Amino acid sequence: MANLKVGVLISGRGSNMQALIRACADEDFPAEIVTVVSNNPEAAGLGIAGDAGLPTAVVDHRDFPDRESFEAALDDVLRAAQADFVCLAGFMRILTGWFVRRWYDRLINIHPSLLPAFKGLHTHERALEAGVRFTGCTVHFVRPEMDSGPIIVQAAVPVAADDTPDSLAARVLAVEHRCFPLALRLIAEGRARVAGDVVTIVDPPSTGEPLLNPREA
Ligand code: GRF
């Protein structure tokens, strides 16, 4: 089966994009990155993508009078690169219903919390303030409402008593880098099927033990 052709949208550091690049470097991985597009010309991830030999583009939102024209330009770049799927990897612009519908069920995002908890920004600060025992990350199909949509993969990360937002962010980021390639693989293999609000995984590997935090003595 031909590889899924993926466009990756970034705004900054690009570590999740880099995790996808690494995954795609494996010849058995069923997807390939055809373009990396940033709305931010200063995004460090552009350099990482360029060093990996990938085509990059900048579509700077500040060059456009409104969201619609910005998104039309993004869409043009993705189509010119012949992308048939889009990964939002730290892309910091809210997308309109127009873009989401245009890429419906072909557009996924990674978010640093266990959705539907802690949508939006500053997730780790808010998780610590709320005193949750677990947080984590979510890869989901994008729907017009921010940080919502059918969940493909989640990973739970226990919160430690002495965690700071930065220490928690670092542990969540490490699992983000595993979850995003996994979600993309499941989709590219046709094993993540959306029906309504729910994704069904075909042939899921058996899950492990429940995670308890704190652990039983
Ligand atoms: C990640 O935490 C991701 O979940 C969120 O933005 C951050 C991007 O980091 N959407 P990076 O640019 O992938 O390093």
Boltz pocket constraint, residues with backbone or C-beta under 6 A from the ligand:
constraints:
  - pocket:
      binder: B
      contacts: [[A, 11], [A, 12], [A, 13], [A, 14], [A, 15], [A, 16], [A, 17], [A, 45], [A, 88], [A, 89], [A, 90], [A, 91], [A, 110], [A, 111], [A, 112], [A, 173], [A, 176]]
      max_distance: 6.0
